[in-house]
Amino acid sequence: MDQQQTPRPGRPGDERIVCSLCQKVAEGPPPTWTCSMENGSRRYLCDDCARANIRAIESRLDSSWW
């Protein structure tokens, strides 16, 4: 799957956050999603993708490894 960098919301009304793995869209900042910084880019992961890759996330592996 092509992994794209998820842009950070720019304005208060523009809070559309997209999972960088499955492309699921969240309206507003979801409190249960995972946010990480990789190579200076902010990436968001939905609950399902975070659970599926929790060991890699905790090991601090770049998402290109999983």
HUKA-V689484 format. One line per field, one symbol per residue. ss: DSSP state (H for helix, E for strand, - for the rest). psi: psi as a letter, one per 20 degrees, with the letter a starting at -180 (. if undefined). burial: # if it has 9 or more other C-alpha atoms within 8 Angstrom, else .. A space follows every 10 residues. Layout:
ss = ???
psi = ???
burial = ???
This chain:
ss = ---------- -----EEE-- ----EEE--- ---EEEEE-- EEEEE-HHHH HH-HHHHH-- --HHH-
psi = pppqppqppg qhimlopppi gijppporop iiqppqppkj qppqprgghg ghkhghghik qqihi.
burial = .....#..#. ....###### #....#.... ..##...... .######.## ..#..##... #.....
